[in-house]
Amino acid sequence: MTLRKLFGTDGVRGKANQNPMTAEIALRLGIAAGSLFKRGDHRRQVVIGKDTRLSGYMLESAITSGFASVGMDVLLLGPIPTPAVAMLTRSMRADLGVVISASHNPYEDNGIKFFGPDGYKLSDEMELEIEERVFGDTTDCLVPSSQIGRVKRLDDALGRYIEYVKNTFPRGKRLDGLKVVLDCANGASYRVAPTVLYELGADVVTIGIEPNGRNINADCGAVHTDRMCSEVILQGADIGIALDGDADRLIVCDEKGQVIDGDQILALISREWKKSGILKGNGVVTTVMSNLGLERYLKSNGMKHIRTQVGDRYVVEKMRSDGYNLGGEQSGHLILGEHSTTGDGLIAALQVCAGVVAEKRAVSEVMHLFEPVPQLLKNVRLSDRTLAKAALDSDPVKAVIEKTQQTLGENGRLLIRPSGTEPLIRIMLEGEDQDQIAVMAEEIAQALIGEVKALEAHI
């Protein structure tokens, strides 16, 4: 396996103004990606969207300069959800789409991810090719002054996406009478999401729609749901909808303020799509992180459950290769292949609302379709991401992992993996006894911490 220097599981990500999220790297990424995607004799075009982070302007200017320097015309979309960039890349027949965002991370972080002309995220092989060009000599990629790309803004980008999303809602249905608390995480959806729900008839109470460059995902959004849940109870709302900073993730809560994660949402949509004949392949694709309860629910209702490695891009790849049109992650990345090429929190929210309206029952009754198996997540932080493999390969850690797997048997699951975006080793345990898996997780964490400290002492 080739060691990746820049790209993680979701593009390039890091602290803004620190390597690799500097203006210099953004410039070189623009040159590298632009030179790779110059195809045909027509004018090459790239569309660029971003979320509401302060550093987005700096990185947008830098990567735009890179694209223009290799002769690509640039369309700037401004703050707009990630799935909107994927949709516009394809619908406008652009050669490349770029999103400047660190998704659910705090404002100090930022990231850059790419979509190909088909609206899908780039393959590992394509990202490695971009990396090689970033760290190589890019002088020969620069075009003569007469061929420098033009840069302009696309003024109707939000309107195009709003109409596209509304058209995914079942024809003839409305959201009249549904009271919704909508949390936009002070992120990219702060204008489009309230508009879509309002125009479809919902009574919308908004939070997280006042971005200032520093408050994206700050105690709000899909990762921090307490505010949404409290507001639902306070307002007497029917449902709470929380998107993350770039709106590719969705978490819901019911009228009682109880959180409903991506697994329960997938259960609802799979049931509705199967009834209406929309579900392709009679199955749902998820990552290894999805709860065992979802797997049991799907199988008991005659549907297949297919798992991939962590990362919504791998879910999409499996869906495309094997002919499925529904997949996602427990964290709320939901890919509805009938409507989008990547995770789209707003489109998924509309499917949830459609299911609720159709049943005319409380969300708590409609959406709790299975009892989750107790699951515990634990992180071990590293000073350096490169230490993860050595720590996991050490004999003491291997021994405690083997012991845990034997104890769990067929009634539970253990997953340990390095994070693709942060300096962490993530531990996930599932089992019928919450107290037992808590003890197991702590044993594994302590073994890892000991090995990490020993490795750090030799650096």
Secondary structure by P-SEA (a helix, b strand, c coil): ccccccccccccccccccccccaaaaaaaaaaaaaaacccccbbbbbbbbccccaaaaaaaaaaaaaaaabbbbbbbccccaaaaaaaaaaacccbbbbbccccccccccbbbbbccccccccaaaaaaaaaaaaccccccccccccbbbbbbbcaaaaaaaaaaaaaccccccccccccccccccccccccaaaaaaaacccccccccccccccccccccccccaaaaaaaaaacccbbbbbcccccbbbbbccccccccaaaaaaaaaaaaaaacccccccccccccccaaaaaaaaaacbbbbbbcccaaaaaaaaaacccccccccccccccccccccccaaaaaaaaaaaaaaaccccccccccccccbbbbbbbbbccccaaaaaaacaaaaaaaaaaaaaacccbbbbbbccccccbbbbbbbcccaaaaaaaaaaaaaaaaaaaaaaaaac
